[in-house]
């Protein structure tokens, strides 16, 4: 379980950025280029993204966090 902590952290960060931006999960999924259902499962912790998905989310969080500050 501890090995999943970095994934949980980035998912929490992504959810927080989404809320701060005031966008829906559908809009976020479109920006990421992933199916809405996949993003929903990631955000609800039912699944964790694999390597490419983690890279997408991490880049999205970094890109949009900068715009909020």
Buried (B, 14 or more C-beta within 10 A) or exposed (E): EEEEEEBEEBBEBBBEBBEEBEBEBEEBBEBBEBEBEBBBBBBEEEEBBEEEBBEBBBEBBEEBBEEEE
